[in-house]
């Protein structure tokens, strides 16, 4: 069953990140994070903040949970790695692998 992302009104935690009263806080679904990560092509990378920006734009929210997005990204990568032996795009966030592809860290 595909979990639907939740949008909540701003709470105390969101204020710490600069959200204001009435702002929309997006709690992403694992499947959406996984969907975005699968679109990363070879020699490209995506950060958690870039994933968050895509989700915020898609759902017309103000902010999204960084920790939740990061946890779902890791779970997604580990699950995908267990399914196949070839490199999954999220694994390219390793400094050594990124430098090997020509990225400057």
DSSP file (Angstrom, degrees, kcal/mol; ACC not computed):
  #  RESIDUE AA STRUCTURE BP1 BP2  ACC     N-H-->O    O-->H-N    N-H-->O    O-->H-N    TCO  KAPPA ALPHA  PHI   PSI    X-CA   Y-CA   Z-CA
    1    1 A X              0   0    0      0, 0.0     2,-0.4     0, 0.0     0, 0.0   0.000 360.0 360.0 360.0 127.0    0.0    0.0    0.0
    2    2 A X        -     0   0    0      1,-0.0     2,-0.3    28,-0.0    27,-0.0  -0.610 360.0-134.0 -78.9 125.1    1.4    3.3   -1.1
    3    3 A X        -     0   0    0     -2,-0.4     2,-0.3     1,-0.0    29,-0.2  -0.620  15.3-134.8 -82.1 136.5    1.6    5.8    1.8
    4    4 A X        -     0   0    0     -2,-0.3    26,-0.1     1,-0.1    -1,-0.0  -0.712  23.7-110.9 -90.4 137.5    0.4    9.3    1.0
    5    5 A X        -     0   0    0     -2,-0.3     2,-0.4    24,-0.1    23,-0.2  -0.326  31.7-133.1 -64.8 151.2    2.5   12.3    2.1
    6    6 A X  E     -A   27   0A   0     21,-2.2    21,-3.3    22,-0.0     2,-0.5  -0.842  11.8-158.7-107.6 143.2    1.0   14.4    4.9
    7    7 A X  E     +A   26   0A   0     -2,-0.4     2,-0.3    19,-0.2    19,-0.2  -0.985  19.3 178.5-119.8 122.2    0.8   18.2    5.0
    8    8 A X  E     -A   25   0A   0     17,-2.8    17,-3.4    -2,-0.5     2,-0.1  -0.825  33.3-100.8-119.6 157.9    0.4   19.7    8.4
    9    9 A X  E     -A   24   0A   0     -2,-0.3    15,-0.2    15,-0.2    12,-0.1  -0.475  61.1 -75.4 -73.2 152.1    0.2   23.2    9.7
   10   10 A X        -     0   0    0     13,-1.6     2,-0.2    10,-0.2    12,-0.2  -0.121  55.0-175.6 -52.0 136.0    3.3   24.6   11.2
   11   11 A X     >  -     0   0    0     -3,-0.1     4,-1.4    10,-0.1     8,-0.1  -0.559  44.8 -79.5-120.0-171.8    4.3   23.4   14.7
   12   12 A X  H  > S+     0   0    0      1,-0.2     4,-1.0     2,-0.2     3,-0.2   0.892 126.4  51.9 -60.1 -42.7    7.1   24.3   17.2
   13   13 A X  H >> S+     0   0    0      1,-0.2     3,-0.9     2,-0.2     4,-0.6   0.922 106.3  53.4 -63.2 -43.9    9.7   22.2   15.4
   14   14 A X  H >4>S+     0   0    0      1,-0.3     5,-2.0     2,-0.2     3,-1.0   0.827 100.6  61.9 -62.2 -31.3    9.1   23.8   12.0
   15   15 A X  H ><5S+     0   0    0     -4,-1.4     3,-1.6     1,-0.3    -1,-0.3   0.839  94.7  62.0 -63.9 -31.5    9.5   27.2   13.5
   16   16 A X  H <<5S+     0   0    0     -4,-1.0    -1,-0.3    -3,-0.9    -2,-0.2   0.785 102.7  51.5 -63.2 -25.9   13.1   26.2   14.4
   17   17 A X  T <<5S-     0   0    0     -3,-1.0    -1,-0.3    -4,-0.6    -2,-0.2   0.333 130.0 -93.7 -93.9   5.9   13.7   25.9   10.6
   18   18 A X  T < 5S+     0   0    0     -3,-1.6    -3,-0.2     1,-0.3    -2,-0.1   0.508  76.1 145.4  97.7   4.5   12.3   29.3    9.8
   19   19 A X      < -     0   0    0     -5,-2.0    -1,-0.3    -6,-0.1     2,-0.2  -0.449  36.4-143.1 -74.7 151.5    8.7   28.4    9.1
   20   20 A X    >   -     0   0    0      1,-0.1     3,-2.3    -2,-0.1   -10,-0.2  -0.638  34.7 -67.0-111.1 169.0    6.1   30.9   10.1
   21   21 A X  T 3  S+     0   0    0      1,-0.3    -1,-0.1    -2,-0.2     3,-0.1  -0.308 122.9  19.0 -54.3 129.4    2.5   30.6   11.4
   22   22 A X  T 3  S+     0   0    0      1,-0.3    -1,-0.3   -12,-0.2    -3,-0.0   0.313  90.0 137.5  90.2  -9.0    0.3   29.0    8.8
   23   23 A X    <   -     0   0    0     -3,-2.3   -13,-1.6     1,-0.1     2,-0.5  -0.326  56.8-115.3 -66.9 154.6    3.1   27.6    6.7
   24   24 A X  E     -A    9   0A   0    -15,-0.2    38,-2.2    -3,-0.1    39,-2.0  -0.831  22.2-156.8 -98.2 125.2    2.6   24.0    5.4
   25   25 A X  E     -Ab   8  63A   0    -17,-3.4   -17,-2.8    -2,-0.5     2,-0.5  -0.895  10.5-151.3-101.4 118.9    5.0   21.3    6.7
   26   26 A X  E     -Ab   7  64A   0     37,-3.1    39,-1.7    -2,-0.6     2,-0.7  -0.785   9.7-165.3 -93.6 128.8    5.3   18.3    4.3
   27   27 A X  E     -A    6   0A   0    -21,-3.3   -21,-2.2    -2,-0.5    37,-0.1  -0.937  27.5-141.9-107.8 105.1    6.1   14.9    5.7
   28   28 A X        -     0   0    0     -2,-0.7     2,-0.3   -23,-0.2   -24,-0.1  -0.124   6.4-118.7 -70.0 162.5    7.1   13.0    2.6
   29   29 A X     >  -     0   0    0      1,-0.1     4,-1.7   -26,-0.1     3,-0.4  -0.733  20.5-122.4 -94.9 150.5    6.2    9.4    1.9
   30   30 A X  H  > S+     0   0    0     -2,-0.3     4,-2.4     1,-0.2     5,-0.2   0.876 111.3  56.6 -58.3 -37.9    9.0    6.8    1.4
   31   31 A X  H  > S+     0   0    0      1,-0.2     4,-2.2     2,-0.2    -1,-0.2   0.861 105.3  50.7 -66.1 -34.5    7.8    5.9   -2.0
   32   32 A X  H  > S+     0   0    0     -3,-0.4     4,-2.0     2,-0.2    -1,-0.2   0.907 110.6  48.4 -69.1 -40.8    8.0    9.5   -3.2
   33   33 A X  H  X S+     0   0    0     -4,-1.7     4,-2.2     1,-0.2    -2,-0.2   0.928 112.9  49.0 -62.9 -43.9   11.6    9.9   -2.0
   34   34 A X  H  X S+     0   0    0     -4,-2.4     4,-2.0     1,-0.2    -2,-0.2   0.900 107.8  54.8 -61.3 -42.3   12.4    6.6   -3.7
   35   35 A X  H  X S+     0   0    0     -4,-2.2     4,-0.5     1,-0.2    -1,-0.2   0.903 110.0  45.9 -58.7 -44.2   10.8    7.7   -6.9
   36   36 A X  H >< S+     0   0    0     -4,-2.0     3,-1.1     1,-0.2     4,-0.3   0.916 111.0  52.5 -66.4 -43.7   13.0   10.9   -7.0
   37   37 A X  H >< S+     0   0    0     -4,-2.2     3,-1.4     1,-0.3    -1,-0.2   0.845 101.8  59.6 -63.9 -34.0   16.1    9.0   -6.2
   38   38 A X  H 3< S+     0   0    0     -4,-2.0    -1,-0.3     1,-0.3    -2,-0.2   0.697  96.5  63.2 -68.4 -17.7   15.6    6.5   -9.1
   39   39 A X  T << S+     0   0    0     -3,-1.1     2,-0.5    -4,-0.5    -1,-0.3   0.545  75.0 109.7 -83.9  -7.0   15.6    9.4  -11.6
   40   40 A X    <   -     0   0    0     -3,-1.4    49,-0.2    -4,-0.3     2,-0.1  -0.575  60.8-149.5 -73.3 122.0   19.2   10.3  -10.8
   41   41 A X    >   -     0   0    0     -2,-0.5     3,-1.5     1,-0.2    -2,-0.1  -0.420  29.8 -75.4 -89.8 166.6   21.4    9.3  -13.7
   42   42 A X  T 3  S+     0   0    0      1,-0.3    -1,-0.2    -2,-0.1     3,-0.1  -0.288 119.1  23.6 -60.8 145.4   25.0    8.2  -13.8
   43   43 A X  T 3  S+     0   0    0      1,-0.3     2,-0.3    -3,-0.1    -1,-0.3   0.558 109.7  95.6  71.0  12.0   27.6   11.0  -13.2
   44   44 A X    <   -     0   0    0     -3,-1.5     2,-0.3     2,-0.0    -1,-0.3  -0.865  54.4-166.2-122.4 160.2   24.9   13.0  -11.5
   45   45 A X        -     0   0    0     -2,-0.3     2,-0.4    -3,-0.1    -4,-0.1  -0.966   7.0-155.7-142.4 161.1   24.0   13.4   -7.8
   46   46 A X        -     0   0    0     -2,-0.3     2,-0.2    43,-0.1    -6,-0.0  -0.999  11.8-144.1-138.2 140.1   21.2   14.7   -5.7
   47   47 A X     >  -     0   0    0     -2,-0.4     4,-2.2     1,-0.1     5,-0.2  -0.563  29.4-110.1 -98.3 165.3   21.3   16.0   -2.1
   48   48 A X  H  > S+     0   0    0      1,-0.2     4,-2.6     2,-0.2     5,-0.2   0.900 120.9  54.2 -59.8 -40.5   18.6   15.6    0.5
   49   49 A X  H  > S+     0   0    0      1,-0.2     4,-2.1     2,-0.2    -1,-0.2   0.859 107.1  50.3 -64.5 -34.1   17.9   19.3    0.3
   50   50 A X  H  > S+     0   0    0      2,-0.2     4,-2.0     1,-0.2    -1,-0.2   0.892 110.4  49.6 -69.7 -38.4   17.4   19.0   -3.5
   51   51 A X  H  X S+     0   0    0     -4,-2.2     4,-2.2     1,-0.2    -2,-0.2   0.927 111.0  50.6 -62.1 -43.9   15.0   16.1   -2.9
   52   52 A X  H  X S+     0   0    0     -4,-2.6     4,-2.7     1,-0.2    -2,-0.2   0.900 108.0  52.3 -60.9 -41.8   13.2   18.3   -0.3
   53   53 A X  H  X S+     0   0    0     -4,-2.1     4,-2.1     1,-0.2    -1,-0.2   0.897 109.1  50.0 -63.0 -40.3   12.9   21.2   -2.8
   54   54 A X  H  X S+     0   0    0     -4,-2.0     4,-2.3     1,-0.2    -1,-0.2   0.922 112.9  46.8 -62.8 -44.0   11.3   18.9   -5.4
   55   55 A X  H  X S+     0   0    0     -4,-2.2     4,-2.1     2,-0.2    -2,-0.2   0.900 110.6  51.5 -66.2 -41.8    8.8   17.6   -2.8
   56   56 A X  H  X>S+     0   0    0     -4,-2.7     5,-2.0     1,-0.2     4,-0.6   0.922 112.9  45.7 -60.8 -44.4    7.9   21.1   -1.6
   57   57 A X  H ><5S+     0   0    0     -4,-2.1     3,-0.7     1,-0.2    -2,-0.2   0.917 111.7  51.8 -65.1 -43.5    7.3   22.3   -5.1
   58   58 A X  H 3<5S+     0   0    0     -4,-2.3    -1,-0.2     1,-0.2    -2,-0.2   0.870 119.8  33.9 -61.6 -38.4    5.2   19.2   -6.0
   59   59 A X  H 3<5S-     0   0    0     -4,-2.1    -1,-0.2    -5,-0.1    -2,-0.2   0.320 104.6-121.8-103.8   7.2    2.9   19.5   -3.0
   60   60 A X  T <<5 +     0   0    0     -3,-0.7    -3,-0.2    -4,-0.6     2,-0.2   0.904  62.8 146.0  53.0  44.9    2.8   23.3   -2.7
   61   61 A X      < -     0   0    0     -5,-2.0   -36,-0.2    -6,-0.2    -1,-0.2  -0.523  53.3-133.9-102.4 174.1    4.2   23.2    0.8
   62   62 A X  S    S-     0   0    0    -38,-2.2     2,-0.3     1,-0.4   -37,-0.2   0.807  81.4  -1.6 -95.7 -38.6    6.5   25.6    2.6
   63   63 A X  E     -b   25   0A   0    -39,-2.0   -37,-3.1    -7,-0.1    -1,-0.4  -0.972  59.7-149.8-150.8 157.0    9.0   23.2    4.2
   64   64 A X  E     -b   26   0A   0     -2,-0.3     2,-0.4   -39,-0.2   -37,-0.2  -0.951  36.3 -91.6-132.4 156.3    9.6   19.5    4.5
   65   65 A X     >  -     0   0    0    -39,-1.7     4,-1.9    -2,-0.3   -37,-0.2  -0.513  29.5-164.1 -70.5 118.0   11.2   17.4    7.2
   66   66 A X  H  > S+     0   0    0     -2,-0.4     4,-2.5     2,-0.2     5,-0.2   0.923  88.7  48.5 -67.8 -45.6   14.9   17.0    6.5
   67   67 A X  H  > S+     0   0    0      2,-0.2     4,-2.6     1,-0.2     5,-0.2   0.927 112.4  47.8 -62.7 -46.4   15.4   14.1    8.9
   68   68 A X  H  > S+     0   0    0      1,-0.2     4,-2.5     2,-0.2    -1,-0.2   0.918 112.4  49.3 -61.6 -44.3   12.4   12.2    7.6
   69   69 A X  H  X S+     0   0    0     -4,-1.9     4,-2.1     1,-0.2    -1,-0.2   0.915 112.2  48.8 -61.6 -43.2   13.5   12.7    4.0
   70   70 A X  H  X S+     0   0    0     -4,-2.5     4,-2.2     2,-0.2    -2,-0.2   0.891 110.5  50.1 -64.2 -40.9   17.0   11.5    4.9
   71   71 A X  H  X S+     0   0    0     -4,-2.6     4,-2.6     1,-0.2    -2,-0.2   0.929 111.9  47.8 -63.1 -45.3   15.8    8.4    6.7
   72   72 A X  H  X S+     0   0    0     -4,-2.5     4,-2.4     1,-0.2    -1,-0.2   0.857 109.6  53.9 -66.0 -34.1   13.6    7.5    3.7
   73   73 A X  H  X S+     0   0    0     -4,-2.1     4,-2.3    -5,-0.2    -1,-0.2   0.917 110.9  45.8 -64.9 -42.8   16.5    8.0    1.3
   74   74 A X  H  X S+     0   0    0     -4,-2.2     4,-2.7     2,-0.2     5,-0.2   0.931 113.0  48.9 -66.4 -44.9   18.7    5.7    3.3
   75   75 A X  H  X S+     0   0    0     -4,-2.6     4,-2.5     1,-0.2     5,-0.2   0.920 112.0  50.3 -59.5 -43.2   15.9    3.0    3.6
   76   76 A X  H  X S+     0   0    0     -4,-2.4     4,-2.4     1,-0.2    -1,-0.2   0.914 111.3  47.7 -61.1 -44.7   15.3    3.3   -0.1
   77   77 A X  H  X S+     0   0    0     -4,-2.3     4,-2.5     2,-0.2    -2,-0.2   0.911 112.9  47.8 -64.9 -43.2   19.0    2.9   -0.9
   78   78 A X  H  X S+     0   0    0     -4,-2.7     4,-1.7     2,-0.2    -2,-0.2   0.902 112.7  48.6 -66.3 -40.2   19.4   -0.1    1.3
   79   79 A X  H  X S+     0   0    0     -4,-2.5     4,-1.2    -5,-0.2    -2,-0.2   0.915 113.6  46.7 -65.2 -42.9   16.3   -1.8    0.0
   80   80 A X  H  X S+     0   0    0     -4,-2.4     4,-1.6     1,-0.2     3,-0.3   0.899 109.9  53.5 -66.8 -40.2   17.4   -1.2   -3.6
   81   81 A X  H  < S+     0   0    0     -4,-2.5    -1,-0.2     1,-0.2    -2,-0.2   0.841 106.9  52.6 -63.3 -33.0   20.9   -2.4   -2.8
   82   82 A X  H  < S+     0   0    0     -4,-1.7    -1,-0.2     1,-0.2    -2,-0.2   0.791 108.3  52.1 -71.5 -27.7   19.5   -5.6   -1.4
   83   83 A X  H  < S+     0   0    0     -4,-1.2     2,-0.3    -3,-0.3    -2,-0.2   0.805 121.1  15.2 -80.2 -30.4   17.5   -6.2   -4.6
   84   84 A X     <  -     0   0    0     -4,-1.6    -1,-0.2     2,-0.1     4,-0.1  -0.977  59.9-136.8-146.5 158.2   20.4   -5.9   -7.1
   85   85 A X  S    S+     0   0    0     -2,-0.3     3,-0.1    -3,-0.1    -1,-0.1   0.758  75.3  92.1 -88.2 -25.8   24.1   -5.8   -7.1
   86   86 A X  S    S-     0   0    0      1,-0.1    -2,-0.1     0, 0.0     2,-0.1  -0.251  92.1 -81.0 -70.2 161.5   24.7   -2.9   -9.5
   87   87 A X        -     0   0    0      2,-0.0     2,-0.4     1,-0.0    -1,-0.1  -0.376  38.2-147.7 -67.8 133.6   25.2    0.6   -8.1
   88   88 A X    >   -     0   0    0     -2,-0.1     3,-2.2    -3,-0.1     4,-0.4  -0.815  27.0-113.2 -97.6 140.7   22.0    2.5   -7.2
   89   89 A X  G >  S+     0   0    0     -2,-0.4     3,-1.9     1,-0.3   -43,-0.1   0.790 111.9  60.9 -48.7 -37.4   22.3    6.3   -7.7
   90   90 A X  G >  S+     0   0    0      1,-0.3     3,-1.5     2,-0.1    -1,-0.3   0.784  91.2  68.8 -65.8 -24.0   22.0    7.2   -4.0
   91   91 A X  G X  S+     0   0    0     -3,-2.2     3,-1.3     1,-0.3    -1,-0.3   0.655  81.2  77.9 -67.8 -12.7   25.2    5.2   -3.3
   92   92 A X  G <   +     0   0    0     -3,-1.9    -1,-0.3    -4,-0.4    -2,-0.1   0.363  69.7  84.0 -79.3   8.6   27.1    7.9   -5.2
   93   93 A X  G <   +     0   0    0     -3,-1.5     2,-0.3     4,-0.1    -1,-0.3   0.510  63.3 110.4 -85.7  -2.3   26.9   10.2   -2.2
   94   94 A X  S <> S-     0   0    0     -3,-1.3     4,-2.8     1,-0.1     5,-0.2  -0.560  74.9-132.7 -68.6 130.9   29.9    8.4   -0.8
   95   95 A X  H  > S+     0   0    0     -2,-0.3     4,-2.7     1,-0.2     5,-0.2   0.893 104.3  49.9 -54.4 -45.7   32.9   10.9   -1.0
   96   96 A X  H  > S+     0   0    0      1,-0.2     4,-2.0     2,-0.2    -1,-0.2   0.923 113.4  45.3 -62.3 -45.3   35.2    8.3   -2.5
   97   97 A X  H  > S+     0   0    0      2,-0.2     4,-1.1     1,-0.2    -2,-0.2   0.903 113.3  50.2 -65.9 -40.9   32.7    7.4   -5.3
   98   98 A X  H ><>S+     0   0    0     -4,-2.8     5,-2.4     1,-0.2     3,-0.6   0.928 111.2  47.8 -64.0 -44.9   31.8   11.0   -6.0
   99   99 A X  H ><5S+     0   0    0     -4,-2.7     3,-1.4     1,-0.2    -1,-0.2   0.875 107.5  57.4 -63.6 -35.7   35.5   12.0   -6.3
  100  100 A X  H 3<5S+     0   0    0     -4,-2.0    -1,-0.2     1,-0.3    -2,-0.2   0.766 104.5  52.4 -64.4 -25.5   36.0    9.0   -8.6
  101  101 A X  T <<5S-     0   0    0     -4,-1.1    -1,-0.3    -3,-0.6    -2,-0.2   0.404 128.3 -98.3 -90.2   1.1   33.3   10.3  -10.9
  102  102 A X  T < 5S+     0   0    0     -3,-1.4     2,-0.2     1,-0.3    -3,-0.2   0.511  76.3 140.1  98.6   4.5   35.1   13.7  -11.0
  103  103 A X      < -     0   0    0     -5,-2.4     2,-0.5    -6,-0.2    -1,-0.3  -0.594  48.7-132.0 -80.5 143.4   33.1   15.7   -8.4
  104  104 A X              0   0    0     -2,-0.2    -5,-0.0     1,-0.1    -1,-0.0  -0.858 360.0 360.0 -97.0 126.2   35.0   18.0   -6.1
  105  105 A X              0   0    0     -2,-0.5    -1,-0.1   -10,-0.1   -10,-0.0   0.365 360.0 360.0-107.8 360.0   34.1   17.6   -2.5
